[in-house]
Amino acid sequence: MLYAPKEKGQGLVEYALILVLVAVVVIVILALLGPAIGNVFSNIIHNI
């Protein structure tokens, strides 16, 4: 019973670390693909 709050806190820390990891992956993907996506939209607007 004494370790229940520690385990609960540990679970929250693990969820936070997973969310941070997902956020970093999304930021890296957007940083790499951002210019390409921008070019696609520019071509679409230019062709209209």
N, CA, C and O of each residue as an XYZ file, in Angstrom:
192
protein
N       0.829     -1.204      0.000
C       0.000      0.000      0.000
C       0.866      1.258      0.000
O       0.442      2.300     -0.500
N       2.058      1.172      0.549
C       2.898      2.366      0.624
C       3.401      2.792     -0.757
O       3.698      3.966     -0.981
N       3.496      1.830     -1.680
C       4.081      2.152     -2.977
C       3.047      2.517     -4.033
O       3.420      2.800     -5.171
N       1.776      2.520     -3.700
C       0.737      2.826     -4.677
C       0.891      4.220     -5.289
O       0.809      4.343     -6.511
N       1.113      5.280     -4.494
C       1.271      6.598     -5.139
C       2.495      6.658     -6.044
O       2.462      7.316     -7.084
N       3.580      5.974     -5.660
C       4.776      5.984     -6.497
C       4.496      5.305     -7.838
O       4.917      5.802     -8.883
N       3.785      4.167     -7.814
C       3.468      3.478     -9.056
C       2.535      4.318     -9.919
O       2.678      4.348    -11.141
N       1.585      4.999     -9.291
C       0.676      5.865    -10.048
C       1.463      6.995    -10.704
O       1.235      7.314    -11.871
N       2.385      7.599     -9.962
C       3.215      8.653    -10.532
C       4.101      8.134    -11.640
O       4.322      8.810    -12.645
N       4.611      6.925    -11.452
C       5.455      6.335    -12.478
C       4.664      6.125    -13.762
O       5.181      6.363    -14.853
N       3.430      5.689    -13.645
C       2.601      5.513    -14.828
C       2.376      6.822    -15.559
O       2.412      6.869    -16.789
N       2.143      7.890    -14.801
C       1.952      9.201    -15.432
C       3.215      9.653    -16.139
O       3.154     10.224    -17.227
N       4.372      9.397    -15.515
C       5.637      9.773    -16.150
C       5.837      8.989    -17.436
O       6.304      9.540    -18.432
N       5.486      7.701    -17.424
C       5.632      6.903    -18.638
C       4.725      7.421    -19.749
O       5.153      7.502    -20.901
N       3.487      7.771    -19.429
C       2.592      8.340    -20.448
C       3.150      9.667    -20.966
O       3.081      9.943    -22.164
N       3.695     10.479    -20.081
C       4.267     11.764    -20.506
C       5.448     11.538    -21.443
O       5.587     12.241    -22.444
N       6.301     10.564    -21.126
C       7.450     10.289    -21.992
C       6.997      9.789    -23.365
O       7.589     10.148    -24.383
N       5.958      8.970    -23.396
C       5.437      8.494    -24.676
C       4.891      9.660    -25.494
O       5.129      9.744    -26.699
N       4.152     10.567    -24.832
C       3.612     11.720    -25.547
C       4.725     12.614    -26.084
O       4.625     13.130    -27.197
N       5.776     12.797    -25.303
C       6.911     13.610    -25.756
C       7.576     12.944    -26.958
O       7.925     13.618    -27.927
N       7.753     11.630    -26.899
C       8.368     10.918    -28.017
C       7.534     11.056    -29.283
O       8.077     11.303    -30.360
N       6.219     10.897    -29.163
C       5.338     11.048    -30.329
C       5.417     12.471    -30.875
O       5.463     12.668    -32.090
N       5.433     13.467    -29.982
C       5.517     14.858    -30.424
C       6.819     15.113    -31.179
O       6.817     15.787    -32.209
N       7.924     14.580    -30.674
C       9.216     14.778    -31.345
C       9.204     14.126    -32.723
O       9.710     14.708    -33.683
N       8.638     12.935    -32.836
C       8.571     12.254    -34.127
C       7.726     13.064    -35.110
O       8.102     13.209    -36.273
N       6.595     13.590    -34.658
C       5.737     14.386    -35.534
C       6.458     15.652    -35.985
O       6.373     16.029    -37.153
N       7.164     16.307    -35.074
C       7.890     17.531    -35.428
C       8.970     17.229    -36.451
O       9.151     17.989    -37.402
N       9.692     16.126    -36.270
C      10.746     15.769    -37.231
C      10.146     15.464    -38.595
O      10.686     15.891    -39.616
N       9.044     14.733    -38.627
C       8.404     14.411    -39.911
C       7.932     15.679    -40.607
O       8.119     15.836    -41.813
N       7.317     16.585    -39.845
C       6.856     17.836    -40.459
C       8.029     18.684    -40.931
O       7.941     19.335    -41.972
N       9.124     18.685    -40.180
C      10.288     19.462    -40.588
C      10.876     18.912    -41.882
O      11.347     19.674    -42.727
N      10.848     17.587    -42.038
C      11.416     16.989    -43.248
C      10.483     17.110    -44.440
O      10.936     17.355    -45.558
N       9.193     16.942    -44.217
C       8.239     16.941    -45.323
C       7.562     18.290    -45.545
O       6.840     18.457    -46.528
N       7.778     19.240    -44.666
C       7.128     20.543    -44.777
C       7.350     21.238    -46.102
O       6.391     21.650    -46.754
N       8.606     21.376    -46.512
C       8.840     22.043    -47.809
C       8.190     21.312    -48.975
O       7.672     21.962    -49.884
N       8.199     19.997    -48.980
C       7.583     19.237    -50.068
C       6.078     19.470    -50.088
O       5.492     19.651    -51.156
N       5.453     19.468    -48.925
C       4.006     19.711    -48.856
C       3.698     21.133    -49.318
O       2.709     21.359    -50.015
N       4.537     22.083    -48.935
C       4.354     23.464    -49.384
C       4.461     23.588    -50.888
O       3.712     24.344    -51.506
N       5.383     22.853    -51.480
C       5.517     22.889    -52.944
C       4.294     22.312    -53.623
O       3.866     22.824    -54.658
N       3.724     21.262    -53.068
C       2.524     20.674    -53.658
C       1.389     21.690    -53.663
O       0.716     21.869    -54.678
N       1.175     22.356    -52.525
C       0.098     23.334    -52.471
C       0.379     24.524    -53.379
O      -0.540     25.082    -53.978
N       1.649     24.915    -53.483
C       1.989     26.019    -54.383
C       1.696     25.648    -55.829
O       1.192     26.470    -56.595
N       2.011     24.413    -56.203
C       1.715     23.971    -57.562
C       0.211     23.924    -57.819
O      -0.250     24.284    -58.902
N      -0.546     23.482    -56.827
C      -2.004     23.438    -56.991
C      -2.556     24.841    -57.187
O      -3.380     25.066    -58.073
N      -2.105     25.788    -56.365
C      -2.599     27.169    -56.474
C      -2.159     27.789    -57.786
O      -2.917     28.528    -58.414
N      -0.929     27.489    -58.206
C      -0.418     28.060    -59.461
C      -1.199     27.529    -60.668
O      -1.403     28.253    -61.643
N      -1.630     26.279    -60.603
C      -2.336     25.678    -61.743
C      -3.798     26.078    -61.798
O      -4.448     25.877    -62.824
N      -4.325     26.632    -60.736
C      -5.757     26.994    -60.743
C      -5.969     28.297    -61.497
O      -7.101     28.766    -61.612
